[in-house]
Amino acid sequence: MVGSLNHVTLSVTELERSFRFYSQVLEFRPLARWVRGAYLLAGGQTWLCLSLDERTRTEPSAEVFTPRIHDNAGQLSRDGRKDPPKRRRQLARQLQ
């Protein structure tokens, strides 16, 4: 059983768009940024690394594991107010 994760690295084809999504929609906290990548803090302990790779796959393949993402309607935003899933979806559409 996995007790925790230290970090996760994602290869992305559009660094700026990905950075905006994770920092503005999912409210991950930016920690560091450079020309071809960024670190964000997710949930207080896990680091997310975005790594620019224009050649990364955009379609899933048989060997790719896709985790399920749960939308917690009761999760609080940074200012302590409830941040309903509808608002997060609206923010995500604005970034597209």
Buried (B, 14 or more C-beta within 10 A) or exposed (E): EEEEEEEEEEBBEEBEEBBBBBBBBBBBBEEEEEEEBBBBBBEEEBBBBBBBBEEEEEEEEEEEEEEEEEEEEEEEEEEEEEBBEEEBEEBBEEEE
